[in-house]
């Protein structure tokens, strides 16, 4: 039996506070037993209003793939951390069950590319922990997963902090390095984790609205320079259930950019949901041009 039991997230995109999805908490669910497998929710429907974070939750849930294998399965632009939080990192926690073993993989990210720390626990035992921010590492229980032959010195050389920040490489997750550089047995729990994570996919509908030609946005921004028009757009979105405050700002190069107003300004077209972008496109087409 292989399954993701629980996922916990904090300070990622619009999720400022900690949220969890507990797949073991079936709460006596009886509507359709096809949605329950071995006491775990195997089919789940998440619904909500436009811009409530459904797509962002899917991206967060599959972030483990990027951490373990590198690259990105989807184009993820814009703000990574919650714009209203003072926390400097987003935290991710995945709790798995593989046959008779419990595995927990936790990590925190400063950005899409940069890890702050990571930790792996199996059956309640900490196998390794890496604090990249403070350069502290603990690999004392690698023998528990039969990976004691790992060349730790070689790994530490790969994450050695450069004095020149301009040439500093993103920290290589130890779990990724371990799976790639150690001869693990076919029944290793890390191989099971890798095979499971590779199948964690998010299928979404692409949205071309965010790639409106610059000249069309420039024309739209000229209309929004009228504070009444900008307020009208803001009222329109709020009336559609999208609570937001809009700010139009002139950049140093003379171009204009639209932002969501938070403690930190958030680029509108890079971070708005597909539904929000569709509404703005509708508004842009319907408003009078004079």
Phi, psi and omega in degrees: 000122180235127183199154168272119184272322186204143177230133181230140187219147175207140172065033177247122179049240184273008179260085181289312182268161182293133174231154179223146168245112181258102184287347178273346183275082181280343175051039178068025184298126183232000186299314178214108182294346177293343180273355181243128178230119180052042177075014181233141177292117182254345176224125185221138176251123176249123181229160179178173180293163176302139178067022179271353174108017183298312180293320179298325178295319177297318178297318180295318182298326182262008179297334180301329179298314180299318181294319185278332188235350181080174181071182178223138179274353180209159178279118182239106182247172174087201186287135179266311180273158177298132187285346180255005183257148175269352179295144185265357182214152173263141183246140181231137178221128181238127178245119183244160169232124177237106186053247183261008183251142174255131181232133177236126176239120182237146173202164177230142182238139168280330184201183176301330186259333193248121176274144170267317181198165174208156183207139177238128176238139175230125182052039177082356181259131178285114181280317174203159172215139182230119175252092185290331182294320182255005177059045179240132185224146178223115182237025192289345183247026179295336179295338180296332178249018177058043179237026183291347179279357180301135179278088184298321180300321179295318178296314183298328176296325182288339180249012179302132184284125178279144177289337181262103184299333182296330183251013181285126181275151174301145180296134178277120179303133182296324180299318178297315180296318183298314182293329183275338190241358180241137179282092180272148178291157184298334180262014179298142179295333178289326176293321178296319178296315181299316180296322179292313183296328179294337180264003178276098185245151170239117178258122184224162179274126178294152181230118181268356184296326182291347181255035175301135179308144183304322183296328178288321177294320179301318179296318179295318181295326177299321177293323183284349176297336172288115184303328178293323179291319178297319177295324179296317177296317179299315179296323179298313180293319178297323178294336177271007176093007179257097182286116183202162171234129186254143178226128174257123186235139176270126182275164181303331180277003178095345179283161180250153179218143180262137183228154163280135179273110173229191173302325172243139179291136182243119180305126187295303188290341180274340188237344181296148178293163181298323179293321178295318178298322179296320179294320179293323178296321177296315179300315182299325182283332187268334185289146177295147185272003180221000000 
